[in-house]
Amino acid sequence: MDSEGIDAGRRRWQERFDAAVASGQVRAADFTTLSGVDVAPVYGPPPEVDDPRMESIGWPGEFPFTRGLYATGYRGRTWTIRQFAGFGNAEQTNERYRMIMQRGGGGLSVAFDMPTLMGLDSDDPRSLGEVGHCGVAIDSAFDMDVLFDGIPLDQVTTSMTISGPAIPVFCMYVAAAERQGVDISSLNGTLQTDIYKEYIAQKEWLFPPEPHLRLIGDLMEFCAKRIPYYKPLSVSGYHIREAGSTAAQELAFTLADGFAYVELGVSRGLDVDTFAPGLSFFFDSHVDFFEEIAKFRAARRIWARWLRDVYGATTERAQWLRFHTQTAGVSLTAQQPMNNVVRTAVQALAAVLGGTNSLHTNALDETLALPTQESAEVALRTQQVIMEETGVANVADPLGGSWYVEELTTRLEDEAEAIFRQIREMGESGSVSAIGPMTSGILRGIENGWFTGHIAEAAFDHQRALETGTKRIVGVNCHTDSLAKDLEILRISRDVERDQVRALGERRRVRDDARVSRALAAVAETARGEGNLIEPILEAARAEATLGEICGELRGLWGGYTENAHF
């Protein structure tokens, strides 16, 4: 781009920034260095200098959004501190949530236990030994009442990390909000709901792909009409990366999934400019500092271009890629666990420099167990130190224009585009989905093991590099001497499962069984037809039908899913 074009862009940015200041959208804060030096809100090429890179880099707040969605950067609003928590029963997790909020957390993320993630009740024989261990147990809307007791759901954003049974759990959340007296149209938060990443990486599905996509489409329609601020779908790359993918694979597989969900919305007759702003993303921030920053910047640029040029989005909000980040759980080590504080801080800083919209920092002991209250507080304070002390929130995209970062950003973008072509070609070679070309490719790749094969190969290469010493992890294959003592870790009592099962039995005893039966019959009847399933499932949740009962009705109609074996 020549200097005139760059100067014109700078003037456009200045107009946006000044308008934000005039409307009170800039924080009242000290935007100077520790030594008292004033810093500008953004930096770019010197005046009268040509820089061909500026065509793709741009300015904060304008297409292609490489440098961020807002002209103000974090001067307007810092990222949301969102701590992921859940263990034991709803009452215990509620206490942790209150602690997080009291100490400055800005949003809650719900971790569910394995039975809940698999759509099972706590008294199901398959749940034995797992209740409350990797997250909170949720059996019915009553548990949601307890989980958010004293936390007004119209005043807090809540993220729920669940995909297979996401819709029944969401309906229980809505029922709990109604019982609080909240107007559900005011609810704000995110439901993960991303079933593609389950088939690709995490493996927590309930049904074959098509019924899951039907439920997701129903939810998109419901939220567009009834709960406009709520994001019904968070496309998750986090689990893809944790399974062993490279940064480029995480970027490409995640965005491809996102494009397929756009195709789903369009196939339902929804306007892309209306529903696309309700899509959000969830990325991993790993330990390679600059690669992660470049990944986040490339993600915004790719998404904006595809939404505009391929899917016809005309508004900026529809072209925005908004994302939550979690530091890399897979990078934490059981050896010398105090080192995990350092790893998490570096990863969190990379997420912030990459422009994340919200952030969860892992606790130092999460490789061993769920975090203790003390380790959760350290994780929270890590974000607050970055936000309050480092000065990184003073300038939008402070690494923009770095030769290294810009080269990495472009390289990751190019790798992702090559993967998109492969996915679409796969779709053309198999049965074509009526939903869209990217959807066809993803379904074909799930069926033939293409995604899992590529992730497995990347994970194998990384493990071999560790074993040969080519890649190093402090405390694991280098610098292994340590004075560290064993950590005190959080242990979930067996009483949790016994109490949860007992309480569930009591709820079944006192509820209106006739109302439950009618509600479940309505769910089954709607599932056999083509109507939207959200309202009947919501009514089942209001009637205190359990998660296992609702999912069981749907399993009985749609069947389960078994992954094809590939070697």
Secondary structure as a PSIPRED ss2 file (coil, helix, strand):
# PSIPRED VFORMAT (PSIPRED V4.0)

   1 M C   1.000  0.000  0.000
   2 D C   1.000  0.000  0.000
   3 S H   0.000  1.000  0.000
   4 E H   0.000  1.000  0.000
   5 G H   0.000  1.000  0.000
   6 I H   0.000  1.000  0.000
   7 D H   0.000  1.000  0.000
   8 A H   0.000  1.000  0.000
   9 G H   0.000  1.000  0.000
  10 R H   0.000  1.000  0.000
  11 R H   0.000  1.000  0.000
  12 R H   0.000  1.000  0.000
  13 W H   0.000  1.000  0.000
  14 Q H   0.000  1.000  0.000
  15 E H   0.000  1.000  0.000
  16 R H   0.000  1.000  0.000
  17 F H   0.000  1.000  0.000
  18 D H   0.000  1.000  0.000
  19 A H   0.000  1.000  0.000
  20 A H   0.000  1.000  0.000
  21 V H   0.000  1.000  0.000
  22 A H   0.000  1.000  0.000
  23 S C   1.000  0.000  0.000
  24 G C   1.000  0.000  0.000
  25 Q C   1.000  0.000  0.000
  26 V C   1.000  0.000  0.000
  27 R C   1.000  0.000  0.000
  28 A C   1.000  0.000  0.000
  29 A C   1.000  0.000  0.000
  30 D C   1.000  0.000  0.000
  31 F C   1.000  0.000  0.000
  32 T E   0.000  0.000  1.000
  33 T C   1.000  0.000  0.000
  34 L C   1.000  0.000  0.000
  35 S C   1.000  0.000  0.000
  36 G C   1.000  0.000  0.000
  37 V C   1.000  0.000  0.000
  38 D E   0.000  0.000  1.000
  39 V C   1.000  0.000  0.000
  40 A C   1.000  0.000  0.000
  41 P C   1.000  0.000  0.000
  42 V C   1.000  0.000  0.000
  43 Y C   1.000  0.000  0.000
  44 G C   1.000  0.000  0.000
  45 P C   1.000  0.000  0.000
  46 P C   1.000  0.000  0.000
  47 P C   1.000  0.000  0.000
  48 E C   1.000  0.000  0.000
  49 V C   1.000  0.000  0.000
  50 D C   1.000  0.000  0.000
  51 D C   1.000  0.000  0.000
  52 P C   1.000  0.000  0.000
  53 R C   1.000  0.000  0.000
  54 M H   0.000  1.000  0.000
  55 E H   0.000  1.000  0.000
  56 S H   0.000  1.000  0.000
  57 I H   0.000  1.000  0.000
  58 G C   1.000  0.000  0.000
  59 W C   1.000  0.000  0.000
  60 P C   1.000  0.000  0.000
  61 G C   1.000  0.000  0.000
  62 E C   1.000  0.000  0.000
  63 F C   1.000  0.000  0.000
  64 P C   1.000  0.000  0.000
  65 F C   1.000  0.000  0.000
  66 T C   1.000  0.000  0.000
  67 R C   1.000  0.000  0.000
  68 G C   1.000  0.000  0.000
  69 L C   1.000  0.000  0.000
  70 Y C   1.000  0.000  0.000
  71 A C   1.000  0.000  0.000
  72 T C   1.000  0.000  0.000
  73 G H   0.000  1.000  0.000
  74 Y H   0.000  1.000  0.000
  75 R H   0.000  1.000  0.000
  76 G C   1.000  0.000  0.000
  77 R C   1.000  0.000  0.000
  78 T C   1.000  0.000  0.000
  79 W C   1.000  0.000  0.000
  80 T E   0.000  0.000  1.000
  81 I E   0.000  0.000  1.000
  82 R E   0.000  0.000  1.000
  83 Q E   0.000  0.000  1.000
  84 F E   0.000  0.000  1.000
  85 A E   0.000  0.000  1.000
  86 G C   1.000  0.000  0.000
  87 F C   1.000  0.000  0.000
  88 G C   1.000  0.000  0.000
  89 N C   1.000  0.000  0.000
  90 A H   0.000  1.000  0.000
  91 E H   0.000  1.000  0.000
  92 Q H   0.000  1.000  0.000
  93 T H   0.000  1.000  0.000
  94 N H   0.000  1.000  0.000
  95 E H   0.000  1.000  0.000
  96 R H   0.000  1.000  0.000
  97 Y H   0.000  1.000  0.000
  98 R H   0.000  1.000  0.000
  99 M H   0.000  1.000  0.000
 100 I H   0.000  1.000  0.000
 101 M H   0.000  1.000  0.000
 102 Q H   0.000  1.000  0.000
 103 R C   1.000  0.000  0.000
 104 G C   1.000  0.000  0.000
 105 G C   1.000  0.000  0.000
 106 G C   1.000  0.000  0.000
 107 G E   0.000  0.000  1.000
 108 L E   0.000  0.000  1.000
 109 S E   0.000  0.000  1.000
 110 V E   0.000  0.000  1.000
 111 A C   1.000  0.000  0.000
 112 F E   0.000  0.000  1.000
 113 D C   1.000  0.000  0.000
 114 M H   0.000  1.000  0.000
 115 P H   0.000  1.000  0.000
 116 T H   0.000  1.000  0.000
 117 L H   0.000  1.000  0.000
 118 M C   1.000  0.000  0.000
 119 G C   1.000  0.000  0.000
 120 L C   1.000  0.000  0.000
 121 D C   1.000  0.000  0.000
 122 S C   1.000  0.000  0.000
 123 D C   1.000  0.000  0.000
 124 D C   1.000  0.000  0.000
 125 P H   0.000  1.000  0.000
 126 R H   0.000  1.000  0.000
 127 S H   0.000  1.000  0.000
 128 L C   1.000  0.000  0.000
 129 G C   1.000  0.000  0.000
 130 E C   1.000  0.000  0.000
 131 V C   1.000  0.000  0.000
 132 G C   1.000  0.000  0.000
 133 H C   1.000  0.000  0.000
 134 C C   1.000  0.000  0.000
 135 G C   1.000  0.000  0.000
 136 V E   0.000  0.000  1.000
 137 A C   1.000  0.000  0.000
 138 I C   1.000  0.000  0.000
 139 D C   1.000  0.000  0.000
 140 S C   1.000  0.000  0.000
 141 A H   0.000  1.000  0.000
 142 F H   0.000  1.000  0.000
 143 D H   0.000  1.000  0.000
 144 M H   0.000  1.000  0.000
 145 D H   0.000  1.000  0.000
 146 V H   0.000  1.000  0.000
 147 L H   0.000  1.000  0.000
 148 F C   1.000  0.000  0.000
 149 D C   1.000  0.000  0.000
 150 G C   1.000  0.000  0.000
 151 I C   1.000  0.000  0.000
 152 P C   1.000  0.000  0.000
 153 L C   1.000  0.000  0.000
 154 D C   1.000  0.000  0.000
 155 Q C   1.000  0.000  0.000
 156 V C   1.000  0.000  0.000
 157 T E   0.000  0.000  1.000
 158 T E   0.000  0.000  1.000
 159 S E   0.000  0.000  1.000
 160 M E   0.000  0.000  1.000
 161 T C   1.000  0.000  0.000
 162 I C   1.000  0.000  0.000
 163 S C   1.000  0.000  0.000
 164 G C   1.000  0.000  0.000
 165 P C   1.000  0.000  0.000
 166 A H   0.000  1.000  0.000
 167 I H   0.000  1.000  0.000
 168 P H   0.000  1.000  0.000
 169 V H   0.000  1.000  0.000
 170 F H   0.000  1.000  0.000
 171 C H   0.000  1.000  0.000
 172 M H   0.000  1.000  0.000
 173 Y H   0.000  1.000  0.000
 174 V H   0.000  1.000  0.000
 175 A H   0.000  1.000  0.000
 176 A H   0.000  1.000  0.000
 177 A H   0.000  1.000  0.000
 178 E H   0.000  1.000  0.000
 179 R H   0.000  1.000  0.000
 180 Q C   1.000  0.000  0.000
 181 G C   1.000  0.000  0.000
 182 V C   1.000  0.000  0.000
 183 D C   1.000  0.000  0.000
 184 I H   0.000  1.000  0.000
 185 S H   0.000  1.000  0.000
 186 S H   0.000  1.000  0.000
 187 L C   1.000  0.000  0.000
 188 N C   1.000  0.000  0.000
 189 G E   0.000  0.000  1.000
 190 T E   0.000  0.000  1.000
 191 L E   0.000  0.000  1.000
 192 Q C   1.000  0.000  0.000
 193 T C   1.000  0.000  0.000
 194 D C   1.000  0.000  0.000
 195 I C   1.000  0.000  0.000
 196 Y H   0.000  1.000  0.000
 197 K H   0.000  1.000  0.000
 198 E H   0.000  1.000  0.000
 199 Y H   0.000  1.000  0.000
 200 I H   0.000  1.000  0.000
 201 A H   0.000  1.000  0.000
 202 Q H   0.000  1.000  0.000
 203 K C   1.000  0.000  0.000
 204 E C   1.000  0.000  0.000
 205 W C   1.000  0.000  0.000
 206 L C   1.000  0.000  0.000
 207 F C   1.000  0.000  0.000
 208 P C   1.000  0.000  0.000
 209 P H   0.000  1.000  0.000
 210 E H   0.000  1.000  0.000
 211 P H   0.000  1.000  0.000
 212 H H   0.000  1.000  0.000
 213 L H   0.000  1.000  0.000
 214 R H   0.000  1.000  0.000
 215 L H   0.000  1.000  0.000
 216 I H   0.000  1.000  0.000
 217 G H   0.000  1.000  0.000
 218 D H   0.000  1.000  0.000
 219 L H   0.000  1.000  0.000
 220 M H   0.000  1.000  0.000
 221 E H   0.000  1.000  0.000
 222 F H   0.000  1.000  0.000
 223 C H   0.000  1.000  0.000
 224 A H   0.000  1.000  0.000
 225 K H   0.000  1.000  0.000
 226 R H   0.000  1.000  0.000
 227 I C   1.000  0.000  0.000
 228 P C   1.000  0.000  0.000
 229 Y C   1.000  0.000  0.000
 230 Y C   1.000  0.000  0.000
 231 K E   0.000  0.000  1.000
 232 P C   1.000  0.000  0.000
 233 L E   0.000  0.000  1.000
 234 S E   0.000  0.000  1.000
 235 V E   0.000  0.000  1.000
 236 S E   0.000  0.000  1.000
 237 G C   1.000  0.000  0.000
 238 Y H   0.000  1.000  0.000
 239 H H   0.000  1.000  0.000
 240 I H   0.000  1.000  0.000
 241 R H   0.000  1.000  0.000
 242 E H   0.000  1.000  0.000
 243 A C   1.000  0.000  0.000
 244 G C   1.000  0.000  0.000
 245 S C   1.000  0.000  0.000
 246 T C   1.000  0.000  0.000
 247 A H   0.000  1.000  0.000
 248 A H   0.000  1.000  0.000
 249 Q H   0.000  1.000  0.000
 250 E H   0.000  1.000  0.000
 251 L H   0.000  1.000  0.000
 252 A H   0.000  1.000  0.000
 253 F H   0.000  1.000  0.000
 254 T H   0.000  1.000  0.000
 255 L H   0.000  1.000  0.000
 256 A H   0.000  1.000  0.000
 257 D H   0.000  1.000  0.000
 258 G H   0.000  1.000  0.000
 259 F H   0.000  1.000  0.000
 260 A H   0.000  1.000  0.000
 261 Y H   0.000  1.000  0.000
 262 V H   0.000  1.000  0.000
 263 E H   0.000  1.000  0.000
 264 L H   0.000  1.000  0.000
 265 G H   0.000  1.000  0.000
 266 V H   0.000  1.000  0.000
 267 S H   0.000  1.000  0.000
 268 R C   1.000  0.000  0.000
 269 G C   1.000  0.000  0.000
 270 L C   1.000  0.000  0.000
 271 D C   1.000  0.000  0.000
 272 V H   0.000  1.000  0.000
 273 D H   0.000  1.000  0.000
 274 T H   0.000  1.000  0.000
 275 F H   0.000  1.000  0.000
 276 A H   0.000  1.000  0.000
 277 P H   0.000  1.000  0.000
 278 G H   0.000  1.000  0.000
 279 L E   0.000  0.000  1.000
 280 S E   0.000  0.000  1.000
 281 F E   0.000  0.000  1.000
 282 F E   0.000  0.000  1.000
 283 F E   0.000  0.000  1.000
 284 D E   0.000  0.000  1.000
 285 S E   0.000  0.000  1.000
 286 H C   1.000  0.000  0.000
 287 V C   1.000  0.000  0.000
 288 D C   1.000  0.000  0.000
 289 F H   0.000  1.000  0.000
 290 F H   0.000  1.000  0.000
 291 E H   0.000  1.000  0.000
 292 E H   0.000  1.000  0.000
 293 I H   0.000  1.000  0.000
 294 A H   0.000  1.000  0.000
 295 K H   0.000  1.000  0.000
 296 F H   0.000  1.000  0.000
 297 R H   0.000  1.000  0.000
 298 A H   0.000  1.000  0.000
 299 A H   0.000  1.000  0.000
 300 R H   0.000  1.000  0.000
 301 R H   0.000  1.000  0.000
 302 I H   0.000  1.000  0.000
 303 W H   0.000  1.000  0.000
 304 A H   0.000  1.000  0.000
 305 R H   0.000  1.000  0.000
 306 W H   0.000  1.000  0.000
 307 L H   0.000  1.000  0.000
 308 R H   0.000  1.000  0.000
 309 D H   0.000  1.000  0.000
 310 V C   1.000  0.000  0.000
 311 Y C   1.000  0.000  0.000
 312 G C   1.000  0.000  0.000
 313 A C   1.000  0.000  0.000
 314 T C   1.000  0.000  0.000
 315 T C   1.000  0.000  0.000
 316 E H   0.000  1.000  0.000
 317 R H   0.000  1.000  0.000
 318 A H   0.000  1.000  0.000
 319 Q H   0.000  1.000  0.000
 320 W C   1.000  0.000  0.000
 321 L C   1.000  0.000  0.000
 322 R C   1.000  0.000  0.000
 323 F E   0.000  0.000  1.000
 324 H E   0.000  0.000  1.000
 325 T E   0.000  0.000  1.000
 326 Q E   0.000  0.000  1.000
 327 T E   0.000  0.000  1.000
 328 A C   1.000  0.000  0.000
 329 G H   0.000  1.000  0.000
 330 V H   0.000  1.000  0.000
 331 S H   0.000  1.000  0.000
 332 L C   1.000  0.000  0.000
 333 T C   1.000  0.000  0.000
 334 A C   1.000  0.000  0.000
 335 Q C   1.000  0.000  0.000
 336 Q C   1.000  0.000  0.000
 337 P C   1.000  0.000  0.000
 338 M C   1.000  0.000  0.000
 339 N H   0.000  1.000  0.000
 340 N H   0.000  1.000  0.000
 341 V H   0.000  1.000  0.000
 342 V H   0.000  1.000  0.000
 343 R H   0.000  1.000  0.000
 344 T H   0.000  1.000  0.000
 345 A H   0.000  1.000  0.000
 346 V H   0.000  1.000  0.000
 347 Q H   0.000  1.000  0.000
 348 A H   0.000  1.000  0.000
 349 L H   0.000  1.000  0.000
 350 A H   0.000  1.000  0.000
 351 A H   0.000  1.000  0.000
 352 V H   0.000  1.000  0.000
 353 L H   0.000  1.000  0.000
 354 G C   1.000  0.000  0.000
 355 G C   1.000  0.000  0.000
 356 T C   1.000  0.000  0.000
 357 N C   1.000  0.000  0.000
 358 S E   0.000  0.000  1.000
 359 L E   0.000  0.000  1.000
 360 H E   0.000  0.000  1.000
 361 T C   1.000  0.000  0.000
 362 N C   1.000  0.000  0.000
 363 A C   1.000  0.000  0.000
 364 L C   1.000  0.000  0.000
 365 D C   1.000  0.000  0.000
 366 E C   1.000  0.000  0.000
 367 T C   1.000  0.000  0.000
 368 L C   1.000  0.000  0.000
 369 A C   1.000  0.000  0.000
 370 L C   1.000  0.000  0.000
 371 P C   1.000  0.000  0.000
 372 T C   1.000  0.000  0.000
 373 Q H   0.000  1.000  0.000
 374 E H   0.000  1.000  0.000
 375 S H   0.000  1.000  0.000
 376 A H   0.000  1.000  0.000
 377 E H   0.000  1.000  0.000
 378 V H   0.000  1.000  0.000
 379 A H   0.000  1.000  0.000
 380 L H   0.000  1.000  0.000
 381 R H   0.000  1.000  0.000
 382 T H   0.000  1.000  0.000
 383 Q H   0.000  1.000  0.000
 384 Q H   0.000  1.000  0.000
 385 V H   0.000  1.000  0.000
 386 I H   0.000  1.000  0.000
 387 M H   0.000  1.000  0.000
 388 E H   0.000  1.000  0.000
 389 E H   0.000  1.000  0.000
 390 T C   1.000  0.000  0.000
 391 G C   1.000  0.000  0.000
 392 V C   1.000  0.000  0.000
 393 A C   1.000  0.000  0.000
 394 N C   1.000  0.000  0.000
 395 V C   1.000  0.000  0.000
 396 A C   1.000  0.000  0.000
 397 D C   1.000  0.000  0.000
 398 P C   1.000  0.000  0.000
 399 L C   1.000  0.000  0.000
 400 G C   1.000  0.000  0.000
 401 G C   1.000  0.000  0.000
 402 S C   1.000  0.000  0.000
 403 W H   0.000  1.000  0.000
 404 Y H   0.000  1.000  0.000
 405 V H   0.000  1.000  0.000
 406 E H   0.000  1.000  0.000
 407 E H   0.000  1.000  0.000
 408 L H   0.000  1.000  0.000
 409 T H   0.000  1.000  0.000
 410 T H   0.000  1.000  0.000
 411 R H   0.000  1.000  0.000
 412 L H   0.000  1.000  0.000
 413 E H   0.000  1.000  0.000
 414 D H   0.000  1.000  0.000
 415 E H   0.000  1.000  0.000
 416 A H   0.000  1.000  0.000
 417 E H   0.000  1.000  0.000
 418 A H   0.000  1.000  0.000
 419 I H   0.000  1.000  0.000
 420 F H   0.000  1.000  0.000
 421 R H   0.000  1.000  0.000
 422 Q H   0.000  1.000  0.000
 423 I H   0.000  1.000  0.000
 424 R H   0.000  1.000  0.000
 425 E H   0.000  1.000  0.000
 426 M H   0.000  1.000  0.000
 427 G H   0.000  1.000  0.000
 428 E H   0.000  1.000  0.000
 429 S H   0.000  1.000  0.000
 430 G C   1.000  0.000  0.000
 431 S C   1.000  0.000  0.000
 432 V C   1.000  0.000  0.000
 433 S C   1.000  0.000  0.000
 434 A C   1.000  0.000  0.000
 435 I C   1.000  0.000  0.000
 436 G C   1.000  0.000  0.000
 437 P H   0.000  1.000  0.000
 438 M H   0.000  1.000  0.000
 439 T H   0.000  1.000  0.000
 440 S H   0.000  1.000  0.000
 441 G H   0.000  1.000  0.000
 442 I H   0.000  1.000  0.000
 443 L H   0.000  1.000  0.000
 444 R H   0.000  1.000  0.000
 445 G H   0.000  1.000  0.000
 446 I H   0.000  1.000  0.000
 447 E H   0.000  1.000  0.000
 448 N H   0.000  1.000  0.000
 449 G C   1.000  0.000  0.000
 450 W H   0.000  1.000  0.000
 451 F H   0.000  1.000  0.000
 452 T H   0.000  1.000  0.000
 453 G H   0.000  1.000  0.000
 454 H H   0.000  1.000  0.000
 455 I H   0.000  1.000  0.000
 456 A H   0.000  1.000  0.000
 457 E H   0.000  1.000  0.000
 458 A H   0.000  1.000  0.000
 459 A H   0.000  1.000  0.000
 460 F H   0.000  1.000  0.000
 461 D H   0.000  1.000  0.000
 462 H H   0.000  1.000  0.000
 463 Q H   0.000  1.000  0.000
 464 R H   0.000  1.000  0.000
 465 A H   0.000  1.000  0.000
 466 L H   0.000  1.000  0.000
 467 E H   0.000  1.000  0.000
 468 T H   0.000  1.000  0.000
 469 G C   1.000  0.000  0.000
 470 T C   1.000  0.000  0.000
 471 K C   1.000  0.000  0.000
 472 R C   1.000  0.000  0.000
 473 I C   1.000  0.000  0.000
 474 V E   0.000  0.000  1.000
 475 G C   1.000  0.000  0.000
 476 V C   1.000  0.000  0.000
 477 N C   1.000  0.000  0.000
 478 C E   0.000  0.000  1.000
 479 H C   1.000  0.000  0.000
 480 T C   1.000  0.000  0.000
 481 D C   1.000  0.000  0.000
 482 S C   1.000  0.000  0.000
 483 L C   1.000  0.000  0.000
 484 A C   1.000  0.000  0.000
 485 K C   1.000  0.000  0.000
 486 D C   1.000  0.000  0.000
 487 L C   1.000  0.000  0.000
 488 E C   1.000  0.000  0.000
 489 I C   1.000  0.000  0.000
 490 L C   1.000  0.000  0.000
 491 R C   1.000  0.000  0.000
 492 I C   1.000  0.000  0.000
 493 S C   1.000  0.000  0.000
 494 R H   0.000  1.000  0.000
 495 D H   0.000  1.000  0.000
 496 V H   0.000  1.000  0.000
 497 E H   0.000  1.000  0.000
 498 R H   0.000  1.000  0.000
 499 D H   0.000  1.000  0.000
 500 Q H   0.000  1.000  0.000
 501 V H   0.000  1.000  0.000
 502 R H   0.000  1.000  0.000
 503 A H   0.000  1.000  0.000
 504 L H   0.000  1.000  0.000
 505 G H   0.000  1.000  0.000
 506 E H   0.000  1.000  0.000
 507 R H   0.000  1.000  0.000
 508 R H   0.000  1.000  0.000
 509 R H   0.000  1.000  0.000
 510 V H   0.000  1.000  0.000
 511 R C   1.000  0.000  0.000
 512 D C   1.000  0.000  0.000
 513 D H   0.000  1.000  0.000
 514 A H   0.000  1.000  0.000
 515 R H   0.000  1.000  0.000
 516 V H   0.000  1.000  0.000
 517 S H   0.000  1.000  0.000
 518 R H   0.000  1.000  0.000
 519 A H   0.000  1.000  0.000
 520 L H   0.000  1.000  0.000
 521 A H   0.000  1.000  0.000
 522 A H   0.000  1.000  0.000
 523 V H   0.000  1.000  0.000
 524 A H   0.000  1.000  0.000
 525 E H   0.000  1.000  0.000
 526 T H   0.000  1.000  0.000
 527 A H   0.000  1.000  0.000
 528 R H   0.000  1.000  0.000
 529 G C   1.000  0.000  0.000
 530 E C   1.000  0.000  0.000
 531 G C   1.000  0.000  0.000
 532 N C   1.000  0.000  0.000
 533 L C   1.000  0.000  0.000
 534 I H   0.000  1.000  0.000
 535 E H   0.000  1.000  0.000
 536 P H   0.000  1.000  0.000
 537 I H   0.000  1.000  0.000
 538 L H   0.000  1.000  0.000
 539 E H   0.000  1.000  0.000
 540 A H   0.000  1.000  0.000
 541 A H   0.000  1.000  0.000
 542 R H   0.000  1.000  0.000
 543 A C   1.000  0.000  0.000
 544 E C   1.000  0.000  0.000
 545 A C   1.000  0.000  0.000
 546 T C   1.000  0.000  0.000
 547 L H   0.000  1.000  0.000
 548 G H   0.000  1.000  0.000
 549 E H   0.000  1.000  0.000
 550 I H   0.000  1.000  0.000
 551 C H   0.000  1.000  0.000
 552 G H   0.000  1.000  0.000
 553 E H   0.000  1.000  0.000
 554 L H   0.000  1.000  0.000
 555 R H   0.000  1.000  0.000
 556 G H   0.000  1.000  0.000
 557 L H   0.000  1.000  0.000
 558 W H   0.000  1.000  0.000
 559 G C   1.000  0.000  0.000
 560 G C   1.000  0.000  0.000
 561 Y C   1.000  0.000  0.000
 562 T C   1.000  0.000  0.000
 563 E C   1.000  0.000  0.000
 564 N C   1.000  0.000  0.000
 565 A C   1.000  0.000  0.000
 566 H C   1.000  0.000  0.000
 567 F C   1.000  0.000  0.000
